[in-house]
């Protein structure tokens, strides 16, 4: 991608450039970190596994030919799933607790972070599967995930997720320090997304989600943006433990809007833990019919106390394709130009 592109601004393990100072630095890797959080807020045991077997450097400069394969680990770091709307799968959804405040840094980019950004990645600097695995927790189940050159939004590379059908998972996750906890427990994100199509019928998928332990509680909750019945859906779950297979609360709110197919879409979101709110934008336009302000519209379980979608203390961010019921629809998804900030990011210039 061009020199004017965004670079990463909060790393768990990659070649980094401090966004504030523009000074190169190196920080330790966080690959495979999928801790199960405790009520006391201590870091969970690592349980995710990053599959890198078969990954090789692409013949094209900077591309990655090998696919990232692997399933989330079991035990304390295993991945819980949402009941009813989400069938069991191996996506990352643990809520390990961070101990440090977020520190601006950079990764995977060749341009400049916008002011105040705490994470940016344009996926330009990854030259091998190991590079990506050092920066992100990579999870794939029934899908392939590559950084390669055939359809980037800008520049040379983007993340490509593909699957023939089934219940595919192809995702990237950041968890804990230095990105989390985020000051004010509220953050915005921007991601360029291209999808060929989405499943129809009673098939739930997520593209963006964040979870953690709720304040003054031992339970874990999760905010998620994805879809079901072919349209966009906000999702909310509560679990007694982050590794529980079944949610004690599973609620949603649906839009009439679908994820626009076969073109690049500027997707923005806000997870507002302070106000217990979720907001979602396509190409700069707020999807008002799926706005969540303290509550949604339906639950397949008993409603949460007072109907409130109580946010967690956010401890992770997952992006990609996470599907919870089987479908015959083949998935072809691209992601590029990720930015996370404490203020709204906005869309890139055409």
Secondary structure, DSSP 8 states (H G I E B T S, - for coil): --TTS----S-SSSEEE-TTT--EEE----TT------TT------------TT--B-SSTT-B-S---B----GGG-----TTTS-------------S-------S-SS---TT-SEEE-S-S--SHHHHHHHSEEEEESSEEEEESSS-SSSS-EEEEEESSBS-EEEEEEESTTT-S-GGGEEEEEEEEEES----SS--EEEEEEEEEBTTSS-EEEEEEEEETTEEEEEEEEESSTT-SS-SEEEEEE-S-----SS-EEEEEEEETTTTEEEEEETTEE-GGG-EES--SEESS---GGG----B---EEEEEEEE-S-BS--EEEEEEEEEEESS-------
